[in-house]
Amino acid sequence: MTASNEWLKVESLDLEGQGVAHNAEGKVVFIEGALPGEEVQVQVHRRKNNWEQAAMTLLRRESSQRVTPRCKHFGVCGGCKLQHFDVGAQVATKQRALEDALWHLGKVKPEQLLRPIEGPAWGYRYRARLSVRYVAKKGKVLVGFHERKSSYVADMDSCEVLPPHLSALLTPLAALIGSMDQRERLPQIEIAVGSRVTALVLRHLESLSAADLARLRAFAAEHGIQWWLQPKGPETVHLLDAGGPPLAYTLPEFGVTMPFKPTDFTQVNHQINSVLVSRALRLLDLGPQDRVIDWFCGLGNFTLPIATLAREVLGLEGSETLVARSRENAALNGVAEKTRFIACNLFEITPADLASFGGADKWLVDPPREGAFALAKALADIHADASLAPGYTPPLRIVYVSCNPATLARDAGLLVHQAGYRCVAAGAVNMFPHTAHVESMAVFERA
């Protein structure tokens, strides 16, 4: 058990952004707010047989990479965990986390480490979900992220990771909600920034009065935003008033425009996404005769740029709705003849399924946090027994974009040790500065 007067040496950061140390008994201690190289005393608030979780109470030796947090709400707001850690050190730590996961979980060591992708550290968050709460005792409305480890809404009047025009809207939004008839039945505002318009989605649990709708319209006119309303689930989201520019983002390098709804999954950081797509396509090394499969294609974030360079692209996704939207986006961008989209369960792919989709020269794989285990397993099964998919030729190259280093490492282990691939390169992507979230990219070639 860690004593309150015991000094601990912080060795590293975990994937939650906590300092990792060992106490005198050798037990792992996870420490909120502590950085590698620091010597700290802690107050333990959770104990298990093999580890303890603690908060820092005293700091004796400070890391040279500790900095003053830029946001005045840091420590209370749960949106960022690492503003006290130098941005360059954050990136290096995420790169090491990726390498450690690949080796310890997958026993894979990339032949080349890619330079991490990084960009603006502030004002980068183009998507966010803000909680809204009317606090009768305070006689005010709170609009912001939840407090750290709490269901309470942080009392915020600014946010350094939101674009400045959105940060400046927090106080006006609180005043707006406070003036509305349904202020106690408006739990959430979702934000989505496009290249020409900022959309706000208001979740409302009761129908809005004519007076409330008038207030929303006046706010939109004053602040140059677009209101969407969400009375129930995400499928009920609709524009308050038609007209105005569409909500979309662009990938200028490929001449692609991507319309989306404010509740669609799109990357939070548009600047990093643009670089990510460019690097992924360079690493695919596309030629005009290549046939490519884009697994977990979403709205076509990779599919449409690939179609500008390759002969043919097959986009696969688990939702018929997303597939229909992808087809619309392909037509809008003039690449419909080079694309095909199919909806299927990507978590239950078999060797026979791979054969039914036809061979491809290259794969782009961009799964959710669960990873792409079924895909990797199907390739491994075919490698072990070609009769499972007669005549099928696996792709020569796979670029795997990941939002979870643990599932990437698991899938990389299968590809390298059982499916006949080499991991030729891997690198981190700092999609979410000041958070512990690790995005990454890995490249596999058939051995």
C-alpha positions in Angstrom: 0.0 0.0 0.0 1.4 3.4 -0.9 2.0 5.6 2.1 1.0 9.3 1.9 4.6 10.4 2.7 6.2 8.0 0.2 8.0 9.7 -2.7 7.2 8.0 -6.1 9.2 8.4 -9.3 7.0 8.7 -12.3 8.2 6.5 -15.1 5.8 7.1 -18.0 2.3 8.1 -19.1 -0.5 5.5 -19.7 -3.1 5.7 -22.5 -5.4 7.7 -20.2 -2.8 10.4 -19.6 -2.0 9.4 -16.0 1.6 9.2 -14.6 2.8 5.6 -14.0 5.0 4.8 -11.0 5.8 1.9 -8.7 5.6 2.1 -4.9 8.0 0.5 -2.5 6.1 -2.8 -2.7 6.5 -2.8 -6.5 2.8 -2.2 -7.1 1.8 0.0 -10.1 0.4 3.4 -9.1 -1.5 5.5 -11.7 -1.3 9.2 -10.8 -3.6 11.9 -12.2 -1.7 15.0 -13.2 1.9 13.6 -12.8 4.4 13.7 -15.6 7.4 11.4 -16.5 10.5 12.1 -14.5 8.7 13.8 -11.6 8.9 12.8 -8.0 5.6 13.1 -6.2 3.6 12.2 -3.1 0.0 11.0 -3.6 -3.3 10.3 -2.0 -4.6 6.9 -3.1 -8.4 6.9 -3.8 -8.7 3.4 -5.4 -6.9 0.1 -4.6 -6.8 -3.2 -6.4 -4.6 -6.2 -5.9 -2.2 -5.2 -8.7 -2.5 -1.4 -8.9 -3.6 1.7 -7.2 -5.1 5.0 -8.5 -4.1 8.2 -6.9 -4.1 12.0 -7.1 -0.9 14.0 -6.7 -0.6 15.9 -3.4 3.1 17.1 -3.5 5.6 17.7 -6.2 9.3 17.6 -5.3 11.0 17.2 -8.7 9.2 18.9 -11.6 9.5 17.8 -15.2 11.2 20.1 -17.6 8.3 19.4 -19.9 5.7 20.7 -17.5 4.1 24.0 -18.7 1.4 26.4 -17.5 -2.0 25.3 -18.9 -3.4 27.8 -21.3 -7.0 27.3 -20.4 -8.2 28.8 -17.2 -10.7 25.9 -16.8 -8.0 23.2 -17.0 -8.3 20.8 -14.1 -12.0 21.4 -13.7 -13.2 20.8 -17.2 -12.8 17.2 -18.3 -12.2 18.0 -22.0 -8.4 18.1 -21.8 -6.0 16.1 -19.6 -2.5 17.1 -20.9 -2.4 20.9 -21.2 0.2 20.9 -18.5 2.5 18.8 -20.7 4.6 20.4 -23.5 2.9 19.8 -26.9 6.1 18.4 -28.5 6.4 16.0 -25.5 2.8 14.9 -26.0 3.5 13.9 -29.5 6.6 12.0 -28.6 4.7 10.2 -25.8 2.0 9.2 -28.2 4.6 7.9 -30.7 6.2 5.8 -27.9 2.7 4.5 -26.8 2.1 3.3 -30.4 5.5 1.6 -30.6 5.0 0.0 -27.1 1.6 -1.3 -28.1 2.8 -2.8 -31.3 5.6 -4.6 -29.6 4.1 -5.7 -26.3 0.7 -6.6 -27.7 1.5 -7.7 -31.2 5.2 -8.5 -31.1 5.6 -6.2 -34.2 8.4 -3.8 -34.8 7.9 -1.4 -37.8 10.8 -1.3 -40.2 10.4 2.5 -40.4 9.0 5.0 -38.0 7.0 7.7 -39.8 7.3 11.2 -38.6 4.3 12.0 -36.4 1.5 14.1 -38.0 0.9 17.2 -36.0 -0.8 20.5 -36.6 -2.3 23.5 -34.6 -2.5 22.8 -30.9 -5.3 25.3 -30.2 -8.6 26.1 -31.8 -8.5 22.7 -33.7 -11.7 21.1 -32.4 -14.3 21.4 -35.3 -16.7 19.0 -33.7 -17.8 18.9 -30.1 -20.8 17.9 -27.9 -21.6 20.5 -25.3 -23.8 19.7 -22.3 -26.4 22.2 -21.3 -27.9 22.5 -17.8 -30.2 25.0 -16.1 -29.1 25.3 -12.5 -32.1 26.7 -10.6 -30.1 27.3 -7.4 -27.7 29.5 -9.3 -30.3 31.0 -11.5 -28.1 30.4 -14.6 -27.5 28.1 -17.5 -24.2 26.2 -17.9 -23.0 25.4 -21.4 -19.7 23.4 -21.7 -18.0 20.0 -21.2 -18.5 17.9 -18.1 -16.3 18.4 -15.1 -13.5 15.9 -14.8 -14.8 12.6 -13.5 -18.2 14.1 -12.9 -21.7 14.4 -14.4 -21.7 18.1 -13.5 -21.3 20.6 -16.3 -18.3 22.8 -16.0 -19.0 26.6 -15.6 -17.1 27.8 -18.7 -17.0 31.1 -20.6 -14.2 30.0 -23.0 -12.5 27.0 -24.4 -9.0 27.1 -25.9 -9.4 24.0 -28.1 -12.6 25.2 -29.8 -12.1 27.6 -32.7 -12.2 31.2 -31.4 -15.6 32.0 -32.8 -17.1 29.0 -31.0 -15.3 29.7 -27.8 -16.8 33.2 -27.9 -20.3 31.7 -28.3 -20.3 29.9 -24.9 -21.6 32.9 -22.9 -24.1 34.1 -25.5 -25.4 30.5 -25.8 -25.9 30.3 -22.0 -27.8 33.6 -22.1 -30.0 32.3 -25.1 -30.9 29.1 -23.4 -31.6 30.9 -20.1 -34.2 33.1 -22.0 -36.0 30.2 -23.6 -39.3 28.7 -22.3 -37.9 25.2 -22.5 -34.6 25.9 -20.8 -34.9 23.0 -18.4 -35.6 20.5 -21.3 -32.6 21.4 -23.5 -29.7 19.0 -22.5 -27.2 19.3 -25.3 -25.8 21.3 -28.1 -23.7 19.5 -30.7 -21.2 21.6 -32.8 -20.0 21.0 -36.3 -17.9 23.4 -38.3 -17.8 23.2 -42.1 -15.7 25.1 -44.6 -18.4 27.7 -45.0 -20.9 27.4 -42.1 -21.0 26.5 -38.4 -23.9 24.3 -37.4 -25.3 23.9 -33.9 -27.6 21.0 -33.1 -30.1 21.7 -30.3 -31.4 18.6 -28.5 -34.8 19.3 -27.2 -36.9 16.9 -25.1 -40.2 18.9 -25.6 -41.6 20.7 -28.6 -40.3 24.3 -28.9 -42.7 27.2 -28.6 -43.0 29.8 -31.4 -41.2 32.2 -29.1 -38.3 29.9 -28.6 -38.0 29.3 -32.4 -38.0 33.0 -32.9 -35.2 33.3 -30.3 -33.1 30.7 -32.2 -33.6 32.5 -35.5 -32.5 35.8 -34.0 -29.4 34.2 -32.5 -28.5 32.6 -35.8 -28.9 35.9 -37.6 -26.8 37.7 -35.0 -23.9 35.2 -34.8 -23.9 33.8 -38.4 -24.6 30.2 -37.4 -27.0 27.5 -38.7 -29.5 25.8 -36.2 -30.4 22.2 -36.5 -33.0 20.6 -34.2 -32.9 17.1 -32.7 -36.2 16.1 -31.0 -35.3 12.4 -30.5 -32.5 10.2 -31.9 -29.8 11.3 -34.4 -32.0 10.2 -37.3 -34.5 13.1 -36.4 -31.9 15.9 -36.9 -33.2 18.5 -39.3 -32.5 22.1 -40.3 -34.5 24.8 -38.5 -34.7 26.8 -41.7 -33.7 25.6 -45.2 -31.3 27.7 -47.3 -27.8 29.0 -46.8 -24.5 27.3 -47.7 -24.4 23.5 -47.2 -22.4 22.0 -44.3 -19.3 20.4 -45.9 -15.5 20.2 -45.6 -13.0 20.1 -48.4 -9.9 18.1 -49.3 -8.4 20.7 -51.7 -5.4 18.5 -52.8 -7.9 16.2 -54.4 -10.6 18.6 -55.4 -13.1 16.8 -53.1 -16.0 18.4 -51.2 -17.6 16.3 -48.5 -21.1 17.3 -47.5 -22.1 15.9 -44.0 -24.8 16.2 -41.4 -23.8 17.8 -38.1 -24.4 14.5 -36.2 -22.4 12.4 -38.8 -19.0 11.0 -37.8 -16.3 13.2 -39.3 -12.9 13.9 -38.0 -12.7 16.5 -35.2 -9.5 18.1 -36.6 -10.0 19.0 -40.3 -6.4 20.3 -40.7 -5.0 17.0 -39.5 -7.5 15.0 -41.5 -6.4 16.7 -44.7 -2.7 15.7 -44.0 -3.8 12.2 -42.9 -5.6 11.5 -46.1 -2.7 12.9 -48.2 -0.2 10.7 -46.4 -2.4 7.6 -46.5 -2.7 7.9 -50.3 1.0 8.5 -50.7 1.7 5.4 -48.6 -0.7 3.3 -50.7 1.5 4.3 -53.7 -1.5 4.3 -56.0 -1.3 3.8 -59.7 -3.9 4.5 -62.4 -4.6 0.7 -62.9 -5.0 -0.1 -59.2 -8.2 -1.5 -57.7 -8.6 -0.5 -54.1 -10.9 -1.6 -51.3 -11.7 1.0 -48.6 -12.9 -0.8 -45.5 -15.1 1.2 -43.1 -15.5 3.9 -45.7 -17.9 6.1 -43.9 -19.0 9.0 -46.0 -16.1 8.5 -48.4 -13.3 10.4 -46.6 -10.6 8.2 -48.2 -12.7 6.6 -50.9 -13.3 9.7 -53.0 -9.7 11.0 -53.0 -8.6 7.4 -53.9 -11.0 7.5 -56.8 -9.2 10.5 -58.2 -6.0 8.4 -58.5 -6.9 4.8 -59.0 -8.9 2.8 -61.6 -11.6 1.6 -59.2 -12.5 1.8 -55.5 -14.9 -0.4 -53.6 -16.1 1.2 -50.4 -17.5 -1.1 -47.6 -19.5 0.1 -44.6 -21.9 -1.4 -42.1 -24.8 0.9 -42.7 -27.1 1.1 -45.8 -27.7 4.8 -44.9 -24.0 5.6 -45.0 -23.5 3.7 -48.2 -26.3 5.7 -49.8 -24.7 8.9 -48.6 -21.3 7.8 -50.0 -22.9 7.2 -53.4 -24.3 10.8 -53.3 -20.9 12.2 -52.4 -19.2 10.3 -55.2 -21.7 11.6 -57.7 -21.3 15.2 -56.4 -17.5 14.9 -56.9 -17.7 13.3 -60.3 -16.2 9.9 -59.4 -19.4 7.8 -59.4 -18.2 5.7 -62.3 -15.0 4.8 -60.5 -16.6 3.9 -57.2 -18.9 1.2 -55.9 -20.3 0.9 -52.3 -21.6 -2.1 -50.4 -23.2 -2.4 -47.0 -22.2 -5.4 -44.9 -21.2 -6.5 -41.4 -17.5 -5.8 -41.3 -17.1 -7.4 -38.0 -18.1 -10.9 -39.3 -16.0 -11.0 -42.6 -15.0 -14.5 -43.7 -12.5 -15.7 -46.3 -15.5 -16.4 -48.6 -16.6 -12.8 -48.2 -13.2 -11.5 -49.2 -13.3 -13.7 -52.3 -16.8 -12.4 -53.2 -15.6 -8.8 -53.2 -12.8 -9.6 -55.6 -9.1 -9.1 -55.5 -7.6 -5.7 -54.9 -4.1 -4.3 -55.3 -4.4 -2.1 -52.2 -6.5 -1.8 -49.1 -7.3 1.2 -46.9 -8.6 0.1 -43.5 -10.0 2.8 -41.1 -12.0 1.0 -38.4 -13.6 2.3 -35.2 -12.0 1.6 -31.8 -12.9 -2.1 -32.0 -10.4 -2.5 -34.9 -10.5 -4.8 -37.9 -9.9 -8.2 -36.3 -12.3 -10.1 -38.7 -10.4 -8.8 -41.7 -7.0 -9.7 -40.3 -8.3 -13.1 -39.3 -9.7 -13.8 -42.7 -6.4 -12.9 -44.4 -4.6 -15.2 -41.9 -7.0 -18.1 -42.5 -6.5 -17.8 -46.3 -2.7 -17.7 -45.8 -2.9 -20.9 -43.8 -5.4 -22.6 -46.2 -5.8 -21.2 -49.7 -8.7 -23.5 -50.4 -10.9 -21.3 -48.2 -11.0 -18.7 -51.0 -9.9 -20.4 -54.2 -8.1 -18.1 -56.6 -8.2 -15.2 -54.2 -5.1 -12.9 -54.2 -4.5 -10.9 -51.0 -3.7 -7.2 -51.4 0.0 -6.2 -52.0 -0.2 -3.3 -49.6 -2.5 -2.3 -46.7 -2.6 1.1 -45.0 -4.3 0.8 -41.7 -5.5 4.0 -40.0 -6.3 3.5 -36.3 -7.9 5.3 -33.4 -6.8 2.7 -30.8 -3.2 1.4 -30.6 -4.3 -1.7 -28.7 -6.5 -3.0 -31.4 -4.1 -1.9 -34.1 -1.4 -3.9 -32.4 -3.6 -7.0 -32.1 -4.5 -6.9 -35.8 -0.9 -6.1 -36.8 0.2 -9.3 -34.9 -2.2 -11.3 -37.0 -1.1 -9.7 -40.3 2.6 -10.1 -39.6 2.7 -13.5 -37.8 -0.1 -15.4 -39.5 -1.1 -13.6 -42.7 2.2 -13.2 -44.5 2.7 -9.4 -44.2 5.6 -7.2 -43.0 5.0 -4.0 -41.1 7.0 -1.6 -43.2 6.1 1.6 -41.4 4.1 3.1 -38.6 3.6 6.5 -36.9 1.4 8.5 -34.6 -1.1 11.2 -35.5 -1.8 14.0 -33.0 -5.5 14.4 -34.0 -6.4 15.5 -30.4 -3.8 17.7 -28.8 -3.9 18.0 -25.0 -5.7 14.6 -24.7 -4.3 11.2 -24.3 -6.1 9.9 -27.4 -3.6 8.2 -29.8 -4.4 8.1 -33.5 -1.9 6.3 -35.8 -1.2 4.8 -39.1 0.6 1.6 -40.1 1.6 0.2 -43.5 1.8 -3.5 -44.3 3.3 -5.2 -47.4 2.8 -8.8 -48.4 6.0 -10.6 -47.7 
